């Protein structure tokens, strides 16, 4: 059937037949070497089909045009403003839509439209930010699982802030290797608070006890995250902790007990306003008086200075022994020696820092024992 005969036939054909003929008409417009008159005639026919009373015909037109970069722009815009079932193919893959149109559709469209946009082969930072800020749960899940989506720290933070309590969203965020450490830590902190409310609500643990246990668990996870951070991410993590009130003396002492000098350096630099290089130099070989001045400038309570001084003395003296499983052994030796030295300065058994160091010592001993036995089982399994 010739092109013009096809156009004449479509004027009176039933809706199912018109819908089935749409792909051929679109292919003819996109791929054929047409005269100007023929191109104008086909484009006019397609334009009339965009107003066809049958949703099936308009859906077929949207499906056929959505994959072509040379599709008439006015048809793309018209179909994108149609019913959601018709507009979805356009939003899902049409290369003719610009970022501002996509972002506006996220804000003003239906949840299914936002989900379609989130599944596009490529989602720009601007559009991802819009979905993160205003998209529904299903659209955000699709976005997080889309390898073609560009997400920045702002988008991740917005998703965590809006939907971080949703288990599926949280799992999808944690699965992203590019999730900023500051956002990852905020999710851990929020999860700790949620778990605490659950335990207290079930009367499984006293409220104050739950606060201590979960805060220390969160601090432990935070120090672990800091250990793998690059310089920029470490600075961002420190700032997040400071802004959220989590950059506590207890957290910094824990970081020192585990030998994470870089985290302490970044934290003291941010709190004191001194250059990181200057702070590091003081931590490496600064005299006690200079270190106490640094701690005071950073706002650390005076009663904690002795603990930090003891930790730095041990850190300067203690090195890895280089044997298998040295890291947990190092951590145990570190905290035990800090505890021994700090007890010389502790005001008494009611000192909360002393109690915390004793808990850290017990925790490190258990961790070292578990790692030792796990290594032993692995050697036995390999030898078998």
Backbone torsions as a table, in degrees:
resi	resn	phi	psi	omega
1	UNK	NA	125.7	179.9
2	UNK	-66.2	165.1	-175.8
3	UNK	-61.0	-46.9	-176.3
4	UNK	-71.7	-33.1	175.4
5	UNK	-65.6	-37.1	177.7
6	UNK	-63.4	-40.9	179.2
7	UNK	-64.9	-44.1	179.2
8	UNK	-62.7	-40.9	-178.8
9	UNK	-65.4	-37.7	-176.2
10	UNK	-67.2	-22.4	-178.7
11	UNK	-64.4	-29.0	-176.6
12	UNK	-118.5	1.4	-177.9
13	UNK	-74.2	152.5	176.4
14	UNK	-66.1	161.7	-174.7
15	UNK	-56.8	-45.7	180.0
16	UNK	-60.6	-38.0	179.8
17	UNK	-69.3	-40.5	177.9
18	UNK	-61.3	-42.5	-179.6
19	UNK	-62.8	-40.5	-178.0
20	UNK	-71.1	-23.0	-178.8
21	UNK	-87.4	-13.8	-176.3
22	UNK	-58.4	-48.2	-177.7
23	UNK	-56.9	-39.2	180.0
24	UNK	-66.0	-38.9	179.8
25	UNK	-66.8	-39.6	178.1
26	UNK	-66.6	-42.6	178.3
27	UNK	-60.8	-39.2	179.3
28	UNK	-63.0	-39.6	-180.0
29	UNK	-69.8	-39.9	-172.9
30	UNK	-81.8	-41.3	-168.7
31	UNK	-105.0	-16.9	-174.0
32	UNK	-85.4	154.7	175.5
33	UNK	-87.6	94.3	-171.0
34	UNK	-102.2	151.8	168.7
35	UNK	-73.2	163.4	179.8
36	UNK	-59.7	-41.1	-179.2
37	UNK	-64.3	-43.2	-179.1
38	UNK	-65.9	-41.1	179.6
39	UNK	-63.2	-43.7	179.6
40	UNK	-63.8	-38.2	-179.7
41	UNK	-66.8	-43.7	180.0
42	UNK	-67.0	-41.5	179.5
43	UNK	-62.3	-39.0	177.4
44	UNK	-64.2	-40.7	178.1
45	UNK	-63.3	-44.5	177.8
46	UNK	-62.0	-36.6	179.4
47	UNK	-65.1	-40.1	176.7
48	UNK	-66.3	-35.6	178.3
49	UNK	-65.5	-27.3	178.2
50	UNK	-67.0	-17.4	176.2
51	UNK	-109.3	13.8	-178.2
52	UNK	-58.7	138.7	179.8
53	UNK	-65.0	-18.2	-179.0
54	UNK	-90.2	120.9	175.9
55	UNK	-59.9	-30.6	-179.7
56	UNK	-64.5	-37.6	179.3
57	UNK	-68.5	-44.8	-179.8
58	UNK	-66.2	-35.4	176.5
59	UNK	-65.1	-42.7	178.2
60	UNK	-62.1	-38.4	178.4
61	UNK	-65.9	-42.5	178.6
62	UNK	-62.7	-43.5	178.8
63	UNK	-61.6	-43.4	-175.9
64	UNK	-71.2	-38.5	-177.0
65	UNK	-80.4	-22.8	-169.9
66	UNK	-65.3	-20.9	-175.7
67	UNK	-94.6	-0.2	-173.1
68	UNK	-111.9	127.7	178.4
69	UNK	-72.0	-23.1	-178.0
70	UNK	-94.4	11.6	177.7
71	UNK	-63.0	145.1	178.5
72	UNK	-56.9	127.7	-174.8
73	UNK	-62.3	-37.4	-177.6
74	UNK	-65.4	-29.3	177.1
75	UNK	-72.5	-39.4	178.4
76	UNK	-61.9	-46.7	179.9
77	UNK	-63.8	-43.5	-179.9
78	UNK	-61.3	-48.1	-178.4
79	UNK	-68.2	-30.6	179.1
80	UNK	-69.1	-17.9	179.4
81	UNK	-100.5	7.9	-179.7
82	UNK	-83.0	-169.9	177.2
83	UNK	-56.3	150.1	-177.8
84	UNK	-53.5	-40.7	-178.4
85	UNK	-64.2	-26.7	178.9
86	UNK	-87.5	-38.1	-177.0
87	UNK	-74.5	-26.6	-173.5
88	UNK	-54.3	-46.0	179.6
89	UNK	-60.5	-34.4	178.4
90	UNK	-65.1	-47.9	-178.5
91	UNK	-70.6	-26.5	-176.6
92	UNK	-74.5	-32.7	-173.5
93	UNK	-148.9	-3.6	-176.8
94	UNK	-66.2	125.9	177.5
95	UNK	-78.5	-1.5	-176.5
96	UNK	-85.0	-16.0	-179.8
97	UNK	-80.1	143.3	178.3
98	UNK	-99.6	166.0	-174.5
99	UNK	-58.5	-40.6	-178.5
100	UNK	-64.3	-34.9	176.9
101	UNK	-68.0	-40.4	179.9
102	UNK	-67.6	-43.5	-180.0
103	UNK	-64.1	-39.7	178.2
104	UNK	-65.5	-36.8	179.4
105	UNK	-66.9	-33.6	176.1
106	UNK	-63.4	-42.7	-177.3
107	UNK	-73.7	-35.4	-171.2
108	UNK	-109.2	-14.6	-175.0
109	UNK	-87.8	-174.4	179.9
110	UNK	-82.5	164.3	176.6
111	UNK	-55.8	-34.8	-179.7
112	UNK	-68.2	-32.1	176.9
113	UNK	-68.3	-45.1	178.1
114	UNK	-60.0	-39.5	179.0
115	UNK	-65.5	-39.4	178.4
116	UNK	-63.8	-41.8	179.6
117	UNK	-65.1	-38.9	-179.7
118	UNK	-64.7	-20.8	-177.6
119	UNK	-96.4	5.1	-179.3
120	UNK	-58.4	150.7	-179.8
121	UNK	-55.7	-32.2	174.3
122	UNK	-138.2	128.2	177.3
123	UNK	-118.8	119.4	-176.3
124	UNK	-72.2	167.4	177.1
125	UNK	-58.1	-41.8	-178.2
126	UNK	-62.1	-46.0	-178.4
127	UNK	-71.2	-38.9	177.2
128	UNK	-61.7	-38.8	177.0
129	UNK	-61.6	-39.7	179.6
130	UNK	-65.1	-42.7	178.5
131	UNK	-65.6	-41.6	179.7
132	UNK	-62.0	-37.7	-175.8
133	UNK	-82.4	-32.5	-171.8
134	UNK	-132.9	-9.9	-177.3
135	UNK	-69.2	151.7	177.9
136	UNK	-73.7	170.4	-175.6
137	UNK	-54.8	-46.1	-177.1
138	UNK	-65.9	-38.1	178.1
139	UNK	-64.9	-40.4	179.3
140	UNK	-65.3	-40.7	177.4
141	UNK	-61.2	-42.8	178.1
142	UNK	-63.9	-42.5	179.6
143	UNK	-59.7	-46.4	-178.3
144	UNK	-64.7	-28.5	-179.9
145	UNK	-92.3	1.4	-176.4
146	UNK	-92.2	111.7	-179.1
147	UNK	-67.5	-14.0	179.2
148	UNK	-93.9	7.1	-179.1
149	UNK	-93.6	133.3	176.7
150	UNK	-95.9	112.1	179.4
151	UNK	-115.9	134.7	176.3
152	UNK	-106.6	179.6	-177.9
153	UNK	-59.3	-35.4	179.5
154	UNK	-63.4	-40.9	179.3
155	UNK	-66.3	-45.4	178.7
156	UNK	-60.2	-43.3	-179.5
157	UNK	-64.5	-39.0	179.4
158	UNK	-65.0	-42.0	179.2
159	UNK	-64.7	-45.6	-179.9
160	UNK	-62.3	-40.2	-179.1
161	UNK	-68.5	-38.7	-176.9
162	UNK	-83.5	-42.1	-167.4
163	UNK	-127.3	13.1	-175.8
164	UNK	-64.4	-18.4	178.3
165	UNK	-80.1	-11.7	177.9
166	UNK	-78.2	124.6	-175.6
167	UNK	-59.3	-42.2	-179.1
168	UNK	-68.3	-40.5	177.8
169	UNK	-63.5	-44.7	-179.2
170	UNK	-61.3	-43.0	179.5
171	UNK	-63.6	-40.7	179.4
172	UNK	-66.4	-37.1	176.8
173	UNK	-65.2	-47.6	-180.0
174	UNK	-61.7	-27.8	-178.9
175	UNK	-75.4	-15.0	-179.9
176	UNK	-79.2	121.7	-179.9
177	UNK	-71.0	-21.5	-179.4
178	UNK	-93.8	10.8	178.0
179	UNK	-66.8	122.2	-179.7
180	UNK	-58.1	144.8	-178.2
181	UNK	-60.8	-35.5	179.6
182	UNK	-62.0	-40.3	178.4
183	UNK	-70.7	-41.0	178.1
184	UNK	-59.1	-42.4	179.8
185	UNK	-66.7	-38.0	179.6
186	UNK	-63.7	-35.2	177.2
187	UNK	-68.0	-41.0	177.7
188	UNK	-62.6	-43.1	179.4
189	UNK	-63.0	-44.8	179.5
190	UNK	-64.4	-38.1	178.9
191	UNK	-66.3	-37.8	177.5
192	UNK	-62.5	-43.9	178.6
193	UNK	-62.5	-41.7	179.4
194	UNK	-64.2	-43.1	178.6
195	UNK	-63.7	-39.9	178.8
196	UNK	-61.2	-44.4	178.4
197	UNK	-62.3	-37.2	179.3
198	UNK	-66.0	-47.0	-178.0
199	UNK	-64.4	-42.3	179.3
200	UNK	-68.3	-39.4	179.3
201	UNK	-62.5	-31.8	177.8
202	UNK	-87.2	0.7	-178.8
203	UNK	59.3	33.1	178.0
204	UNK	-87.2	-15.3	-179.0
205	UNK	-156.5	146.8	179.8
206	UNK	-67.9	146.4	-176.3
207	UNK	-55.1	-46.9	-178.6
208	UNK	-66.0	-40.3	178.7
209	UNK	-63.4	-41.6	178.3
210	UNK	-60.8	-39.7	179.3
211	UNK	-61.2	-43.7	-179.4
212	UNK	-66.5	-48.9	-176.0
213	UNK	-61.7	-47.7	-175.9
214	UNK	-74.0	-33.6	176.6
215	UNK	-64.4	-42.1	180.0
216	UNK	-69.6	-34.1	176.0
217	UNK	-65.6	-40.1	177.8
218	UNK	-66.4	-40.8	177.5
219	UNK	-61.8	-39.9	179.4
220	UNK	-62.0	-44.6	178.8
221	UNK	-65.2	-37.2	-179.9
222	UNK	-64.7	-44.0	178.7
223	UNK	-64.0	-38.0	177.0
224	UNK	-61.5	-44.3	178.3
225	UNK	-62.0	-42.6	-178.2
226	UNK	-62.1	-31.1	-178.3
227	UNK	-64.8	-22.3	-178.7
228	UNK	-106.5	7.9	-173.7
229	UNK	-85.7	143.9	169.4
230	UNK	-78.4	176.4	-174.4
231	UNK	-60.1	-46.4	-178.0
232	UNK	-66.6	-43.3	-179.5
233	UNK	-67.4	-35.1	179.0
234	UNK	-64.5	-42.5	178.1
235	UNK	-63.3	-40.9	178.9
236	UNK	-66.1	-38.9	178.4
237	UNK	-64.5	-44.3	179.1
238	UNK	-60.4	-44.2	-179.4
239	UNK	-64.5	-40.6	176.6
240	UNK	-61.2	-44.2	180.0
241	UNK	-65.2	-39.6	178.6
242	UNK	-64.1	-46.7	-176.7
243	UNK	-66.5	-31.1	-178.3
244	UNK	-93.2	4.8	177.7
245	UNK	75.8	19.1	-177.5
246	UNK	-102.6	-3.4	-179.4
247	UNK	-84.9	73.4	-172.3
248	UNK	-94.5	165.6	175.5
249	UNK	-60.6	-40.9	-179.6
250	UNK	-61.4	-40.9	179.0
251	UNK	-64.1	-42.2	-179.4
252	UNK	-67.7	-37.5	177.1
253	UNK	-65.3	-41.4	177.5
254	UNK	-60.8	-42.8	-179.2
255	UNK	-60.9	-39.1	178.1
256	UNK	-69.2	-38.4	179.5
257	UNK	-63.7	-23.9	178.1
258	UNK	-100.0	8.2	173.9
259	UNK	77.8	17.9	-178.2
260	UNK	-90.3	77.1	-176.5
261	UNK	-67.7	-30.5	-178.4
262	UNK	-64.7	-37.1	179.3
263	UNK	-67.3	-43.4	178.5
264	UNK	-63.3	-40.9	178.4
265	UNK	-59.4	-48.8	-178.5
266	UNK	-64.1	-39.3	-179.1
267	UNK	-67.5	-46.2	-179.0
268	UNK	-66.7	-35.8	177.4
269	UNK	-63.3	-43.3	179.9
270	UNK	-68.2	-41.6	-176.5
271	UNK	-74.3	-33.0	-176.1
272	UNK	-92.4	-22.3	-176.2
273	UNK	82.1	5.2	178.5
274	UNK	-85.7	153.7	175.7
275	UNK	-60.6	144.9	-178.6
276	UNK	-59.3	-35.5	179.9
277	UNK	-64.1	-38.1	178.8
278	UNK	-67.6	-42.1	178.8
279	UNK	-62.9	-43.4	-178.8
280	UNK	-63.1	-41.2	179.2
281	UNK	-60.5	-40.0	178.3
282	UNK	-67.0	-39.7	-179.5
283	UNK	-67.2	-33.6	-178.0
284	UNK	-69.8	-49.8	-175.0
285	UNK	-146.3	23.5	178.7
286	UNK	-69.9	146.9	177.3
287	UNK	-73.5	157.4	-179.0
288	UNK	-53.0	-40.3	-179.8
289	UNK	-62.9	-43.3	179.2
290	UNK	-67.1	-38.2	179.1
291	UNK	-67.3	-41.7	177.6
292	UNK	-61.8	-38.2	177.2
293	UNK	-64.0	-39.3	177.1
294	UNK	-63.7	-47.0	-180.0
295	UNK	-61.0	-41.0	-179.9
296	UNK	-65.4	-42.8	179.3
297	UNK	-63.1	-33.1	178.8
298	UNK	-78.3	-6.6	177.8
299	UNK	87.1	13.1	178.2
300	UNK	-75.7	136.8	-178.7
301	UNK	-61.0	143.7	-175.4
302	UNK	-58.6	-35.3	-177.7
303	UNK	-67.4	-14.8	178.4
304	UNK	-89.9	-11.5	-174.1
305	UNK	-60.0	-39.5	-179.1
306	UNK	-61.6	-37.5	179.6
307	UNK	-65.3	-42.0	179.3
308	UNK	-68.1	-39.9	177.8
309	UNK	-62.2	-43.3	178.3
310	UNK	-62.9	-42.1	-179.9
311	UNK	-63.6	-41.7	179.9
312	UNK	-67.4	-38.8	177.4
313	UNK	-59.3	-45.7	-179.6
314	UNK	-66.8	-43.5	-178.4
315	UNK	-60.9	-39.1	179.4
316	UNK	-67.2	-30.8	-175.1
317	UNK	-89.9	-24.5	-168.0
318	UNK	-103.1	133.7	177.3
319	UNK	-126.4	161.4	171.7
320	UNK	-60.6	146.1	177.2
321	UNK	-89.4	-6.9	174.6
322	UNK	83.1	-3.2	-179.5
323	UNK	-85.7	166.0	178.6
324	UNK	-58.4	136.3	179.8
325	UNK	73.4	22.9	-175.0
326	UNK	-68.3	-32.0	-175.1
327	UNK	-58.7	-51.7	177.9
328	UNK	-64.3	-34.7	176.9
329	UNK	-65.4	-41.3	177.8
330	UNK	-59.3	-46.6	179.5
331	UNK	-59.9	-40.7	-179.9
332	UNK	-67.6	-45.1	179.4
333	UNK	-62.6	-38.4	-178.2
334	UNK	-61.6	-54.0	-174.7
335	UNK	-68.8	-33.8	179.3
336	UNK	-67.4	-40.3	178.4
337	UNK	-70.1	-37.4	175.6
338	UNK	-61.3	-44.1	179.9
339	UNK	-60.4	-44.2	-179.5
340	UNK	-61.6	-45.0	-178.4
341	UNK	-71.1	-38.2	-177.1
342	UNK	-67.5	-33.7	-177.8
343	UNK	-60.1	-21.3	177.6
344	UNK	-68.6	-25.8	-177.4
345	UNK	-106.5	-10.8	-173.9
346	UNK	-62.5	138.4	-178.0
347	UNK	-70.9	-18.7	-178.9
348	UNK	161.9	178.7	-176.4
349	UNK	-66.5	-15.4	-179.6
350	UNK	-86.6	-0.8	-180.0
351	UNK	-63.9	120.6	-176.9
352	UNK	-70.4	-29.3	176.9
353	UNK	-68.0	-37.9	176.5
354	UNK	-63.4	-42.5	178.8
355	UNK	-62.6	-39.8	179.2
356	UNK	-65.8	-42.6	178.9
357	UNK	-62.2	-36.2	177.6
358	UNK	-66.1	-38.2	176.8
359	UNK	-66.6	-40.3	178.2
360	UNK	-63.3	-38.7	178.5
361	UNK	-63.3	-43.2	178.4
362	UNK	-64.7	-41.5	179.8
363	UNK	-63.6	-44.1	-178.5
364	UNK	-67.5	-34.5	177.8
365	UNK	-65.3	-41.3	179.0
366	UNK	-67.0	-41.3	179.3
367	UNK	-62.9	-43.6	179.6
368	UNK	-62.9	-40.0	179.8
369	UNK	-66.0	-43.8	179.4
370	UNK	-63.0	-42.5	180.0
371	UNK	-66.3	-37.1	179.1
372	UNK	-64.0	-44.5	-179.0
373	UNK	-69.7	-35.9	177.8
374	UNK	-64.8	-40.7	178.4
375	UNK	-65.1	-38.5	179.3
376	UNK	-65.1	-43.2	178.2
377	UNK	-63.7	-38.3	180.0
378	UNK	-65.6	-40.4	176.7
379	UNK	-63.6	-40.7	178.2
380	UNK	-64.8	-40.3	-179.9
381	UNK	-66.2	-39.6	-179.7
382	UNK	-68.4	-36.6	-178.7
383	UNK	-74.1	-23.5	-176.0
384	UNK	-69.7	NA	NA
